[in-house]
């Protein structure tokens, strides 16, 4: 409720600013027709006291979504059932549902009912 995002036609970018401090603003280079949905690189270099980038690079990848809680947001903004994420079948048009999927392999003697611990 304290920030506003809108498409600024003069600069052909999305502008994101806080109502508390409208001098600080982040920008996103994406077409207006995208409605800003999906994974976007946000430029926070125009934000004063930015907590999103922690003093590092002024860019951060942020995913904007209208998907429901039980859905996965593809990088292009498409929504798919979360059960289709990492199922070895491409469901997103951009194939992002199969990116960064890792299989977990456990040894036969691994005890699933005992929490792992480390002695210091």
Biopython code that builds the backbone (N, CA, C, O; Angstrom):
import numpy as np
from Bio.PDB.StructureBuilder import StructureBuilder

atoms = [
    (1, "UNK", "N", (0.813, -1.201, 0.000)),
    (1, "UNK", "CA", (0.000, 0.000, 0.000)),
    (1, "UNK", "C", (0.853, 1.260, 0.000)),
    (1, "UNK", "O", (0.338, 2.353, -0.235)),
    (2, "UNK", "N", (2.156, 1.123, 0.261)),
    (2, "UNK", "CA", (2.963, 2.328, 0.338)),
    (2, "UNK", "C", (3.813, 2.563, -0.905)),
    (2, "UNK", "O", (4.568, 3.535, -0.952)),
    (3, "UNK", "N", (3.711, 1.700, -1.914)),
    (3, "UNK", "CA", (4.467, 1.942, -3.132)),
    (3, "UNK", "C", (3.557, 1.906, -4.355)),
    (3, "UNK", "O", (2.466, 1.336, -4.334)),
    (4, "UNK", "N", (4.042, 2.531, -5.413)),
    (4, "UNK", "CA", (3.266, 2.662, -6.650)),
    (4, "UNK", "C", (4.147, 2.228, -7.812)),
    (4, "UNK", "O", (5.327, 2.573, -7.871)),
    (5, "UNK", "N", (3.566, 1.469, -8.737)),
    (5, "UNK", "CA", (4.264, 1.081, -9.958)),
    (5, "UNK", "C", (3.392, 1.486, -11.141)),
    (5, "UNK", "O", (2.199, 1.185, -11.182)),
    (6, "UNK", "N", (4.003, 2.172, -12.100)),
    (6, "UNK", "CA", (3.249, 2.574, -13.289)),
    (6, "UNK", "C", (4.184, 2.635, -14.482)),
    (6, "UNK", "O", (5.401, 2.716, -14.316)),
    (7, "UNK", "N", (3.628, 2.596, -15.676)),
    (7, "UNK", "CA", (4.428, 2.690, -16.893)),
    (7, "UNK", "C", (4.560, 4.148, -17.290)),
    (7, "UNK", "O", (3.558, 4.841, -17.466)),
    (8, "UNK", "N", (5.799, 4.618, -17.435)),
    (8, "UNK", "CA", (6.078, 5.996, -17.822)),
    (8, "UNK", "C", (6.413, 6.018, -19.315)),
    (8, "UNK", "O", (7.488, 5.574, -19.717)),
    (9, "UNK", "N", (5.507, 6.525, -20.123)),
    (9, "UNK", "CA", (5.675, 6.511, -21.577)),
    (9, "UNK", "C", (6.849, 7.371, -22.054)),
    (9, "UNK", "O", (7.482, 7.049, -23.060)),
    (10, "UNK", "N", (7.144, 8.461, -21.341)),
    (10, "UNK", "CA", (8.234, 9.345, -21.752)),
    (10, "UNK", "C", (9.589, 8.632, -21.768)),
    (10, "UNK", "O", (10.405, 8.868, -22.659)),
    (11, "UNK", "N", (9.827, 7.764, -20.786)),
    (11, "UNK", "CA", (11.108, 7.059, -20.708)),
    (11, "UNK", "C", (10.990, 5.592, -21.135)),
    (11, "UNK", "O", (11.987, 4.871, -21.183)),
    (12, "UNK", "N", (9.767, 5.160, -21.443)),
    (12, "UNK", "CA", (9.470, 3.788, -21.873)),
    (12, "UNK", "C", (9.984, 2.758, -20.875)),
    (12, "UNK", "O", (10.620, 1.771, -21.242)),
    (13, "UNK", "N", (9.689, 3.016, -19.598)),
    (13, "UNK", "CA", (10.064, 2.114, -18.504)),
    (13, "UNK", "C", (8.967, 2.117, -17.455)),
    (13, "UNK", "O", (8.166, 3.047, -17.366)),
    (14, "UNK", "N", (8.950, 1.051, -16.664)),
    (14, "UNK", "CA", (8.098, 1.015, -15.490)),
    (14, "UNK", "C", (8.810, 1.763, -14.377)),
    (14, "UNK", "O", (10.027, 1.642, -14.230)),
    (15, "UNK", "N", (8.077, 2.524, -13.603)),
    (15, "UNK", "CA", (8.628, 3.302, -12.498)),
    (15, "UNK", "C", (7.984, 2.801, -11.205)),
    (15, "UNK", "O", (6.769, 2.619, -11.123)),
    (16, "UNK", "N", (8.836, 2.583, -10.197)),
    (16, "UNK", "CA", (8.383, 2.053, -8.907)),
    (16, "UNK", "C", (8.892, 3.006, -7.834)),
    (16, "UNK", "O", (10.100, 3.181, -7.671)),
    (17, "UNK", "N", (7.973, 3.616, -7.110)),
    (17, "UNK", "CA", (8.408, 4.532, -6.059)),
    (17, "UNK", "C", (7.548, 4.378, -4.818)),
    (17, "UNK", "O", (6.429, 3.867, -4.866)),
    (18, "UNK", "N", (8.101, 4.834, -3.712)),
    (18, "UNK", "CA", (7.429, 4.776, -2.427)),
    (18, "UNK", "C", (6.618, 6.043, -2.234)),
    (18, "UNK", "O", (7.087, 7.134, -2.559)),
    (19, "UNK", "N", (5.424, 5.916, -1.717)),
    (19, "UNK", "CA", (4.611, 7.094, -1.424)),
    (19, "UNK", "C", (5.214, 7.901, -0.279)),
    (19, "UNK", "O", (4.961, 9.099, -0.151)),
    (20, "UNK", "N", (6.014, 7.234, 0.550)),
    (20, "UNK", "CA", (6.656, 7.911, 1.669)),
    (20, "UNK", "C", (7.806, 8.796, 1.194)),
    (20, "UNK", "O", (8.096, 9.824, 1.807)),
    (21, "UNK", "N", (8.463, 8.396, 0.097)),
    (21, "UNK", "CA", (9.603, 9.145, -0.420)),
    (21, "UNK", "C", (9.573, 9.077, -1.948)),
    (21, "UNK", "O", (10.230, 8.224, -2.545)),
    (22, "UNK", "N", (8.818, 9.966, -2.575)),
    (22, "UNK", "CA", (8.661, 9.896, -4.027)),
    (22, "UNK", "C", (9.880, 10.402, -4.793)),
    (22, "UNK", "O", (9.860, 10.450, -6.023)),
    (23, "UNK", "N", (10.956, 10.785, -4.071)),
    (23, "UNK", "CA", (12.207, 11.155, -4.746)),
    (23, "UNK", "C", (13.020, 9.909, -5.088)),
    (23, "UNK", "O", (13.828, 9.925, -6.017)),
    (24, "UNK", "N", (12.805, 8.835, -4.340)),
    (24, "UNK", "CA", (13.462, 7.566, -4.612)),
    (24, "UNK", "C", (12.623, 6.797, -5.613)),
    (24, "UNK", "O", (11.408, 6.682, -5.452)),
    (25, "UNK", "N", (13.276, 6.260, -6.665)),
    (25, "UNK", "CA", (12.497, 5.476, -7.604)),
    (25, "UNK", "C", (13.356, 4.425, -8.270)),
    (25, "UNK", "O", (14.506, 4.670, -8.632)),
    (26, "UNK", "N", (12.773, 3.250, -8.422)),
    (26, "UNK", "CA", (13.399, 2.152, -9.160)),
    (26, "UNK", "C", (12.758, 2.114, -10.537)),
    (26, "UNK", "O", (11.621, 2.550, -10.714)),
    (27, "UNK", "N", (13.494, 1.591, -11.509)),
    (27, "UNK", "CA", (12.946, 1.485, -12.861)),
    (27, "UNK", "C", (13.102, 0.062, -13.382)),
    (27, "UNK", "O", (14.009, -0.669, -12.985)),
    (28, "UNK", "N", (12.202, -0.310, -14.273)),
    (28, "UNK", "CA", (12.204, -1.641, -14.872)),
    (28, "UNK", "C", (12.026, -1.481, -16.372)),
    (28, "UNK", "O", (11.048, -0.888, -16.827)),
    (29, "UNK", "N", (12.971, -2.011, -17.141)),
    (29, "UNK", "CA", (12.887, -1.953, -18.599)),
    (29, "UNK", "C", (12.089, -3.150, -19.093)),
    (29, "UNK", "O", (12.623, -4.251, -19.231)),
    (30, "UNK", "N", (10.834, -2.934, -19.352)),
    (30, "UNK", "CA", (9.952, -3.975, -19.892)),
    (30, "UNK", "C", (8.855, -3.274, -20.682)),
    (30, "UNK", "O", (8.449, -2.162, -20.344)),
    (31, "UNK", "N", (8.390, -3.916, -21.712)),
    (31, "UNK", "CA", (7.324, -3.330, -22.522)),
    (31, "UNK", "C", (6.062, -3.135, -21.695)),
    (31, "UNK", "O", (5.801, -3.894, -20.762)),
    (32, "UNK", "N", (5.294, -2.136, -22.033)),
    (32, "UNK", "CA", (4.026, -1.882, -21.340)),
    (32, "UNK", "C", (3.082, -3.065, -21.491)),
    (32, "UNK", "O", (2.314, -3.367, -20.578)),
    (33, "UNK", "N", (3.132, -3.729, -22.625)),
    (33, "UNK", "CA", (2.218, -4.853, -22.900)),
    (33, "UNK", "C", (2.490, -6.077, -22.027)),
    (33, "UNK", "O", (1.647, -6.970, -21.947)),
    (34, "UNK", "N", (3.662, -6.135, -21.365)),
    (34, "UNK", "CA", (3.957, -7.268, -20.482)),
    (34, "UNK", "C", (3.157, -7.185, -19.187)),
    (34, "UNK", "O", (3.038, -8.170, -18.458)),
    (35, "UNK", "N", (2.614, -6.013, -18.906)),
    (35, "UNK", "CA", (1.946, -5.725, -17.637)),
    (35, "UNK", "C", (2.857, -6.010, -16.451)),
    (35, "UNK", "O", (2.398, -6.175, -15.321)),
    (36, "UNK", "N", (4.162, -6.066, -16.730)),
    (36, "UNK", "CA", (5.209, -6.254, -15.745)),
    (36, "UNK", "C", (5.214, -7.645, -15.106)),
    (36, "UNK", "O", (5.902, -7.858, -14.107)),
    (37, "UNK", "N", (4.462, -8.585, -15.663)),
    (37, "UNK", "CA", (4.392, -9.923, -15.081)),
    (37, "UNK", "C", (5.621, -10.744, -15.450)),
    (37, "UNK", "O", (6.168, -10.612, -16.545)),
    (38, "UNK", "N", (6.042, -11.586, -14.527)),
    (38, "UNK", "CA", (7.172, -12.471, -14.750)),
    (38, "UNK", "C", (8.430, -11.967, -14.053)),
    (38, "UNK", "O", (8.370, -11.068, -13.214)),
    (39, "UNK", "N", (9.574, -12.560, -14.412)),
    (39, "UNK", "CA", (10.853, -12.213, -13.810)),
    (39, "UNK", "C", (11.415, -10.969, -14.492)),
    (39, "UNK", "O", (11.580, -10.947, -15.712)),
    (40, "UNK", "N", (11.705, -9.946, -13.714)),
    (40, "UNK", "CA", (12.175, -8.673, -14.255)),
    (40, "UNK", "C", (13.414, -8.208, -13.499)),
    (40, "UNK", "O", (13.522, -8.416, -12.290)),
    (41, "UNK", "N", (14.339, -7.584, -14.202)),
    (41, "UNK", "CA", (15.526, -6.986, -13.585)),
    (41, "UNK", "C", (15.164, -5.547, -13.213)),
    (41, "UNK", "O", (14.845, -4.728, -14.075)),
    (42, "UNK", "N", (15.219, -5.263, -11.924)),
    (42, "UNK", "CA", (14.840, -3.949, -11.404)),
    (42, "UNK", "C", (16.107, -3.167, -11.084)),
    (42, "UNK", "O", (17.020, -3.675, -10.432)),
    (43, "UNK", "N", (16.149, -1.925, -11.554)),
    (43, "UNK", "CA", (17.283, -1.029, -11.314)),
    (43, "UNK", "C", (16.949, -0.138, -10.120)),
    (43, "UNK", "O", (16.109, 0.757, -10.211)),
    (44, "UNK", "N", (17.626, -0.401, -8.997)),
    (44, "UNK", "CA", (17.389, 0.342, -7.763)),
    (44, "UNK", "C", (18.383, 1.484, -7.575)),
    (44, "UNK", "O", (18.475, 2.044, -6.483)),
    (45, "UNK", "N", (19.127, 1.838, -8.624)),
    (45, "UNK", "CA", (20.152, 2.879, -8.472)),
    (45, "UNK", "C", (19.561, 4.245, -8.124)),
    (45, "UNK", "O", (20.280, 5.099, -7.606)),
    (46, "UNK", "N", (18.296, 4.472, -8.388)),
    (46, "UNK", "CA", (17.662, 5.744, -8.050)),
    (46, "UNK", "C", (16.977, 5.748, -6.701)),
    (46, "UNK", "O", (16.250, 6.684, -6.370)),
    (47, "UNK", "N", (17.210, 4.691, -5.913)),
    (47, "UNK", "CA", (16.557, 4.580, -4.603)),
    (47, "UNK", "C", (17.532, 4.983, -3.505)),
    (47, "UNK", "O", (18.665, 4.505, -3.458)),
    (48, "UNK", "N", (17.084, 5.854, -2.638)),
    (48, "UNK", "CA", (17.890, 6.311, -1.513)),
    (48, "UNK", "C", (17.736, 5.305, -0.372)),
    (48, "UNK", "O", (16.625, 4.867, -0.072)),
    (49, "UNK", "N", (18.854, 4.942, 0.260)),
    (49, "UNK", "CA", (18.848, 3.971, 1.364)),
    (49, "UNK", "C", (18.140, 2.676, 0.964)),
    (49, "UNK", "O", (17.203, 2.236, 1.630)),
    (50, "UNK", "N", (18.596, 2.085, -0.116)),
    (50, "UNK", "CA", (17.966, 0.890, -0.673)),
    (50, "UNK", "C", (18.273, -0.359, 0.138)),
    (50, "UNK", "O", (19.439, -0.707, 0.327)),
    (51, "UNK", "N", (17.243, -1.030, 0.615)),
    (51, "UNK", "CA", (17.415, -2.270, 1.370)),
    (51, "UNK", "C", (17.385, -3.494, 0.454)),
    (51, "UNK", "O", (17.751, -4.589, 0.881)),
    (52, "UNK", "N", (16.957, -3.325, -0.789)),
    (52, "UNK", "CA", (16.810, -4.469, -1.699)),
    (52, "UNK", "C", (18.126, -4.973, -2.262)),
    (52, "UNK", "O", (18.233, -6.154, -2.593)),
    (53, "UNK", "N", (19.118, -4.126, -2.380)),
    (53, "UNK", "CA", (20.380, -4.553, -2.981)),
    (53, "UNK", "C", (21.537, -4.570, -1.989)),
    (53, "UNK", "O", (22.647, -4.953, -2.359)),
    (54, "UNK", "N", (21.315, -4.172, -0.755)),
    (54, "UNK", "CA", (22.314, -4.229, 0.310)),
    (54, "UNK", "C", (23.665, -3.627, -0.072)),
    (54, "UNK", "O", (24.707, -4.172, 0.294)),
    (55, "UNK", "N", (23.661, -2.524, -0.792)),
    (55, "UNK", "CA", (24.892, -1.836, -1.136)),
    (55, "UNK", "C", (25.704, -2.473, -2.253)),
    (55, "UNK", "O", (26.743, -1.934, -2.634)),
    (56, "UNK", "N", (25.261, -3.603, -2.785)),
    (56, "UNK", "CA", (25.970, -4.245, -3.891)),
    (56, "UNK", "C", (25.515, -3.653, -5.212)),
    (56, "UNK", "O", (25.292, -2.446, -5.313)),
    (57, "UNK", "N", (25.378, -4.488, -6.213)),
    (57, "UNK", "CA", (24.896, -4.036, -7.515)),
    (57, "UNK", "C", (23.498, -3.438, -7.366)),
    (57, "UNK", "O", (22.703, -3.935, -6.568)),
    (58, "UNK", "N", (23.185, -2.389, -8.111)),
    (58, "UNK", "CA", (21.860, -1.765, -7.971)),
    (58, "UNK", "C", (20.745, -2.549, -8.660)),
    (58, "UNK", "O", (19.598, -2.101, -8.677)),
    (59, "UNK", "N", (21.066, -3.708, -9.224)),
    (59, "UNK", "CA", (20.057, -4.502, -9.934)),
    (59, "UNK", "C", (19.659, -5.726, -9.124)),
    (59, "UNK", "O", (20.496, -6.360, -8.482)),
    (60, "UNK", "N", (18.381, -6.047, -9.162)),
    (60, "UNK", "CA", (17.878, -7.251, -8.500)),
    (60, "UNK", "C", (16.796, -7.863, -9.380)),
    (60, "UNK", "O", (16.003, -7.147, -9.992)),
    (61, "UNK", "N", (16.768, -9.185, -9.440)),
    (61, "UNK", "CA", (15.721, -9.892, -10.173)),
    (61, "UNK", "C", (14.525, -10.070, -9.255)),
    (61, "UNK", "O", (14.638, -10.638, -8.169)),
    (62, "UNK", "N", (13.380, -9.578, -9.703)),
    (62, "UNK", "CA", (12.144, -9.687, -8.927)),
    (62, "UNK", "C", (11.075, -10.276, -9.825)),
    (62, "UNK", "O", (10.940, -9.887, -10.986)),
    (63, "UNK", "N", (10.313, -11.220, -9.278)),
    (63, "UNK", "CA", (9.252, -11.863, -10.047)),
    (63, "UNK", "C", (7.905, -11.271, -9.630)),
    (63, "UNK", "O", (7.504, -11.363, -8.470)),
    (64, "UNK", "N", (7.219, -10.665, -10.593)),
    (64, "UNK", "CA", (5.886, -10.108, -10.367)),
    (64, "UNK", "C", (4.866, -11.140, -10.838)),
    (64, "UNK", "O", (4.991, -11.694, -11.930)),
    (65, "UNK", "N", (3.862, -11.392, -10.012)),
    (65, "UNK", "CA", (2.961, -12.494, -10.318)),
    (65, "UNK", "C", (1.523, -12.202, -9.915)),
    (65, "UNK", "O", (1.254, -11.452, -8.977)),
    (66, "UNK", "N", (0.620, -12.815, -10.646)),
    (66, "UNK", "CA", (-0.789, -12.837, -10.258)),
    (66, "UNK", "C", (-1.224, -14.274, -10.015)),
    (66, "UNK", "O", (-2.416, -14.553, -9.880)),
    (67, "UNK", "N", (-0.251, -15.192, -9.958)),
    (67, "UNK", "CA", (-0.561, -16.610, -9.767)),
    (67, "UNK", "C", (-1.066, -16.855, -8.352)),
    (67, "UNK", "O", (-0.769, -16.101, -7.425)),
    (68, "UNK", "N", (-1.832, -17.920, -8.213)),
    (68, "UNK", "CA", (-2.357, -18.310, -6.911)),
    (68, "UNK", "C", (-1.247, -18.983, -6.105)),
    (68, "UNK", "O", (-0.187, -19.303, -6.643)),
    (69, "UNK", "N", (-1.497, -19.195, -4.817)),
    (69, "UNK", "CA", (-0.494, -19.745, -3.914)),
    (69, "UNK", "C", (-0.063, -21.160, -4.324)),
    (69, "UNK", "O", (1.083, -21.541, -4.084)),
    (70, "UNK", "N", (-0.947, -21.931, -4.928)),
    (70, "UNK", "CA", (-0.608, -23.300, -5.327)),
    (70, "UNK", "C", (-0.137, -23.378, -6.778)),
    (70, "UNK", "O", (-0.180, -24.443, -7.395)),
    (71, "UNK", "N", (0.314, -22.239, -7.320)),
    (71, "UNK", "CA", (0.805, -22.193, -8.693)),
    (71, "UNK", "C", (2.241, -21.672, -8.727)),
    (71, "UNK", "O", (2.692, -20.981, -7.813)),
    (72, "UNK", "N", (2.948, -22.021, -9.808)),
    (72, "UNK", "CA", (4.303, -21.537, -10.048)),
    (72, "UNK", "C", (4.227, -20.434, -11.090)),
    (72, "UNK", "O", (3.498, -20.556, -12.074)),
    (73, "UNK", "N", (4.982, -19.351, -10.880)),
    (73, "UNK", "CA", (5.042, -18.262, -11.846)),
    (73, "UNK", "C", (6.240, -18.479, -12.757)),
    (73, "UNK", "O", (7.383, -18.451, -12.303)),
    (74, "UNK", "N", (5.983, -18.695, -14.029)),
    (74, "UNK", "CA", (7.048, -18.828, -15.017)),
    (74, "UNK", "C", (7.726, -17.476, -15.177)),
    (74, "UNK", "O", (7.151, -16.450, -14.811)),
    (75, "UNK", "N", (8.943, -17.461, -15.719)),
    (75, "UNK", "CA", (9.670, -16.206, -15.892)),
    (75, "UNK", "C", (8.914, -15.220, -16.777)),
    (75, "UNK", "O", (9.087, -14.008, -16.648)),
    (76, "UNK", "N", (8.075, -15.737, -17.678)),
    (76, "UNK", "CA", (7.314, -14.850, -18.568)),
    (76, "UNK", "C", (5.964, -14.444, -17.978)),
    (76, "UNK", "O", (5.189, -13.754, -18.641)),
    (77, "UNK", "N", (5.666, -14.865, -16.731)),
    (77, "UNK", "CA", (4.428, -14.487, -16.056)),
    (77, "UNK", "C", (3.321, -15.516, -16.135)),
    (77, "UNK", "O", (2.308, -15.382, -15.449)),
    (78, "UNK", "N", (3.490, -16.541, -16.957)),
    (78, "UNK", "CA", (2.481, -17.601, -17.079)),
    (78, "UNK", "C", (2.353, -18.342, -15.750)),
    (78, "UNK", "O", (3.345, -18.511, -15.041)),
    (79, "UNK", "N", (1.153, -18.781, -15.407)),
    (79, "UNK", "CA", (0.919, -19.546, -14.185)),
    (79, "UNK", "C", (0.690, -21.012, -14.540)),
    (79, "UNK", "O", (-0.069, -21.328, -15.456)),
    (80, "UNK", "N", (1.355, -21.905, -13.802)),
    (80, "UNK", "CA", (1.123, -23.339, -13.962)),
    (80, "UNK", "C", (0.919, -23.948, -12.581)),
    (80, "UNK", "O", (1.318, -23.356, -11.578)),
    (81, "UNK", "N", (0.310, -25.105, -12.520)),
    (81, "UNK", "CA", (0.116, -25.817, -11.262)),
    (81, "UNK", "C", (1.482, -26.127, -10.657)),
    (81, "UNK", "O", (2.382, -26.567, -11.373)),
    (82, "UNK", "N", (1.654, -25.909, -9.364)),
    (82, "UNK", "CA", (2.938, -26.125, -8.704)),
    (82, "UNK", "C", (3.403, -27.572, -8.843)),
    (82, "UNK", "O", (4.603, -27.844, -8.792)),
    (83, "UNK", "N", (2.474, -28.491, -9.017)),
    (83, "UNK", "CA", (2.829, -29.902, -9.188)),
    (83, "UNK", "C", (3.606, -30.143, -10.473)),
    (83, "UNK", "O", (4.294, -31.157, -10.591)),
    (84, "UNK", "N", (3.512, -29.228, -11.446)),
    (84, "UNK", "CA", (4.219, -29.383, -12.714)),
    (84, "UNK", "C", (5.634, -28.800, -12.673)),
    (84, "UNK", "O", (6.384, -28.923, -13.641)),
    (85, "UNK", "N", (5.999, -28.169, -11.557)),
    (85, "UNK", "CA", (7.351, -27.615, -11.396)),
    (85, "UNK", "C", (8.320, -28.762, -11.175)),
    (85, "UNK", "O", (8.114, -29.588, -10.286)),
    (86, "UNK", "N", (9.374, -28.821, -11.975)),
    (86, "UNK", "CA", (10.437, -29.833, -11.863)),
    (86, "UNK", "C", (9.915, -31.261, -12.014)),
    (86, "UNK", "O", (10.365, -32.170, -11.317)),
    (87, "UNK", "N", (8.973, -31.450, -12.919)),
    (87, "UNK", "CA", (8.453, -32.799, -13.155)),
    (87, "UNK", "C", (9.046, -33.445, -14.410)),
    (87, "UNK", "O", (8.547, -34.464, -14.886)),
    (88, "UNK", "N", (10.109, -32.843, -14.937)),
    (88, "UNK", "CA", (10.821, -33.308, -16.127)),
    (88, "UNK", "C", (10.000, -33.168, -17.411)),
    (88, "UNK", "O", (10.342, -33.757, -18.437)),
    (89, "UNK", "N", (8.923, -32.389, -17.354)),
    (89, "UNK", "CA", (8.125, -32.054, -18.536)),
    (89, "UNK", "C", (7.989, -30.537, -18.581)),
    (89, "UNK", "O", (7.648, -29.908, -17.579)),
    (90, "UNK", "N", (8.255, -29.957, -19.736)),
    (90, "UNK", "CA", (8.163, -28.509, -19.871)),
    (90, "UNK", "C", (6.706, -28.081, -19.922)),
    (90, "UNK", "O", (5.951, -28.531, -20.783)),
    (91, "UNK", "N", (6.310, -27.208, -18.995)),
    (91, "UNK", "CA", (4.948, -26.694, -18.954)),
    (91, "UNK", "C", (4.893, -25.197, -19.208)),
    (91, "UNK", "O", (3.888, -24.692, -19.710)),
    (92, "UNK", "N", (5.963, -24.476, -18.866)),
    (92, "UNK", "CA", (6.035, -23.044, -19.145)),
    (92, "UNK", "C", (6.493, -22.861, -20.590)),
    (92, "UNK", "O", (7.347, -23.607, -21.068)),
    (93, "UNK", "N", (5.939, -21.886, -21.279)),
    (93, "UNK", "CA", (6.345, -21.604, -22.656)),
    (93, "UNK", "C", (7.833, -21.262, -22.726)),
    (93, "UNK", "O", (8.494, -21.564, -23.719)),
    (94, "UNK", "N", (8.366, -20.626, -21.663)),
    (94, "UNK", "CA", (9.786, -20.256, -21.645)),
    (94, "UNK", "C", (10.672, -21.328, -20.986)),
    (94, "UNK", "O", (11.876, -21.129, -20.821)),
    (95, "UNK", "N", (10.068, -22.455, -20.614)),
    (95, "UNK", "CA", (10.757, -23.623, -20.032)),
    (95, "UNK", "C", (11.337, -23.357, -18.643)),
    (95, "UNK", "O", (12.154, -24.143, -18.163)),
    (96, "UNK", "N", (10.931, -22.270, -17.989)),
    (96, "UNK", "CA", (11.503, -21.919, -16.689)),
    (96, "UNK", "C", (11.061, -22.855, -15.567)),
    (96, "UNK", "O", (11.687, -22.869, -14.507)),
    (97, "UNK", "N", (10.003, -23.633, -15.769)),
    (97, "UNK", "CA", (9.561, -24.557, -14.727)),
    (97, "UNK", "C", (10.531, -25.721, -14.537)),
    (97, "UNK", "O", (10.451, -26.433, -13.536)),
    (98, "UNK", "N", (11.439, -25.920, -15.480)),
    (98, "UNK", "CA", (12.412, -27.007, -15.363)),
    (98, "UNK", "C", (13.830, -26.491, -15.090)),
    (98, "UNK", "O", (14.787, -27.262, -15.163)),
    (99, "UNK", "N", (13.975, -25.203, -14.778)),
    (99, "UNK", "CA", (15.290, -24.645, -14.445)),
    (99, "UNK", "C", (15.569, -24.792, -12.953)),
    (99, "UNK", "O", (14.659, -24.750, -12.125)),
    (100, "UNK", "N", (16.841, -24.965, -12.635)),
    (100, "UNK", "CA", (17.310, -25.079, -11.247)),
    (100, "UNK", "C", (16.630, -26.201, -10.465)),
    (100, "UNK", "O", (16.388, -26.066, -9.266)),
    (101, "UNK", "N", (16.328, -27.288, -11.131)),
    (101, "UNK", "CA", (15.738, -28.449, -10.462)),
    (101, "UNK", "C", (16.874, -29.381, -10.050)),
    (101, "UNK", "O", (17.769, -29.681, -10.841)),
    (102, "UNK", "N", (16.820, -29.818, -8.834)),
    (102, "UNK", "CA", (17.864, -30.719, -8.336)),
    (102, "UNK", "C", (17.209, -31.917, -7.679)),
    (102, "UNK", "O", (16.247, -31.788, -6.922)),
    (103, "UNK", "N", (17.735, -33.050, -7.977)),
    (103, "UNK", "CA", (17.267, -34.278, -7.344)),
    (103, "UNK", "C", (18.047, -34.470, -6.048)),
    (103, "UNK", "O", (19.239, -34.169, -5.987)),
    (104, "UNK", "N", (17.389, -34.959, -5.037)),
    (104, "UNK", "CA", (18.038, -35.237, -3.766)),
    (104, "UNK", "C", (18.236, -36.737, -3.668)),
    (104, "UNK", "O", (17.284, -37.513, -3.744)),
    (105, "UNK", "N", (19.476, -37.128, -3.501)),
    (105, "UNK", "CA", (19.802, -38.538, -3.348)),
    (105, "UNK", "C", (20.254, -38.780, -1.916)),
    (105, "UNK", "O", (21.130, -38.083, -1.403)),
    (106, "UNK", "N", (19.653, -39.768, -1.283)),
    (106, "UNK", "CA", (20.026, -40.108, 0.080)),
    (106, "UNK", "C", (20.589, -41.516, 0.095)),
    (106, "UNK", "O", (20.104, -42.400, -0.612)),
    (107, "UNK", "N", (21.613, -41.715, 0.904)),
    (107, "UNK", "CA", (22.183, -43.042, 1.048)),
    (107, "UNK", "C", (21.156, -43.949, 1.705)),
    (107, "UNK", "O", (20.253, -43.482, 2.398)),
    (108, "UNK", "N", (21.302, -45.248, 1.482)),
    (108, "UNK", "CA", (20.344, -46.212, 2.051)),
    (108, "UNK", "C", (20.318, -46.165, 3.568)),
    (108, "UNK", "O", (19.277, -46.413, 4.175)),
    (109, "UNK", "N", (21.458, -45.848, 4.196)),
    (109, "UNK", "CA", (21.509, -45.845, 5.661)),
    (109, "UNK", "C", (21.077, -44.506, 6.270)),
    (109, "UNK", "O", (21.154, -44.342, 7.487)),
    (110, "UNK", "N", (20.629, -43.553, 5.461)),
    (110, "UNK", "CA", (20.189, -42.262, 5.974)),
    (110, "UNK", "C", (18.889, -42.432, 6.754)),
    (110, "UNK", "O", (17.923, -43.004, 6.251)),
    (111, "UNK", "N", (18.877, -41.931, 7.981)),
    (111, "UNK", "CA", (17.689, -42.061, 8.836)),
    (111, "UNK", "C", (16.833, -40.813, 8.698)),
    (111, "UNK", "O", (17.174, -39.751, 9.217)),
    (112, "UNK", "N", (15.733, -40.952, 8.003)),
    (112, "UNK", "CA", (14.862, -39.807, 7.725)),
    (112, "UNK", "C", (14.147, -39.302, 8.980)),
    (112, "UNK", "O", (13.726, -38.146, 9.025)),
    (113, "UNK", "N", (14.008, -40.143, 9.985)),
    (113, "UNK", "CA", (13.258, -39.758, 11.178)),
    (113, "UNK", "C", (14.123, -39.077, 12.229)),
    (113, "UNK", "O", (13.608, -38.602, 13.240)),
    (114, "UNK", "N", (15.445, -39.023, 11.998)),
    (114, "UNK", "CA", (16.349, -38.380, 12.955)),
    (114, "UNK", "C", (16.930, -37.131, 12.310)),
    (114, "UNK", "O", (17.511, -37.189, 11.226)),
    (115, "UNK", "N", (16.767, -36.002, 12.989)),
    (115, "UNK", "CA", (17.294, -34.751, 12.440)),
    (115, "UNK", "C", (18.812, -34.777, 12.451)),
    (115, "UNK", "O", (19.411, -35.245, 13.419)),
    (116, "UNK", "N", (19.452, -34.280, 11.385)),
    (116, "UNK", "CA", (20.913, -34.257, 11.372)),
    (116, "UNK", "C", (21.441, -33.233, 12.368)),
    (116, "UNK", "O", (20.799, -32.216, 12.630)),
    (117, "UNK", "N", (22.613, -33.513, 12.917)),
    (117, "UNK", "CA", (23.225, -32.579, 13.853)),
    (117, "UNK", "C", (24.730, -32.565, 13.606)),
    (117, "UNK", "O", (25.289, -33.466, 12.981)),
    (118, "UNK", "N", (25.358, -31.527, 14.111)),
    (118, "UNK", "CA", (26.803, -31.372, 13.948)),
    (118, "UNK", "C", (27.392, -31.067, 15.320)),
    (118, "UNK", "O", (26.902, -30.190, 16.032)),
    (119, "UNK", "N", (28.429, -31.780, 15.682)),
    (119, "UNK", "CA", (29.098, -31.541, 16.957)),
    (119, "UNK", "C", (30.202, -30.521, 16.740)),
    (119, "UNK", "O", (31.034, -30.681, 15.847)),
    (120, "UNK", "N", (30.211, -29.469, 17.558)),
    (120, "UNK", "CA", (31.235, -28.405, 17.431)),
    (120, "UNK", "C", (32.330, -28.591, 18.424)),
    (120, "UNK", "O", (33.270, -27.797, 18.464)),
]
sb = StructureBuilder()
sb.init_structure("model")
sb.init_model(0)
sb.init_chain("A")
sb.init_seg("    ")
for serial, (resi, resn, name, xyz) in enumerate(atoms, 1):
    if name == "N":
        sb.init_residue(resn, " ", resi, " ")
    sb.init_atom(name, np.array(xyz, "f"), 0.0, 1.0, " ", f" {name:<3s}", serial, name[0])
structure = sb.get_structure()
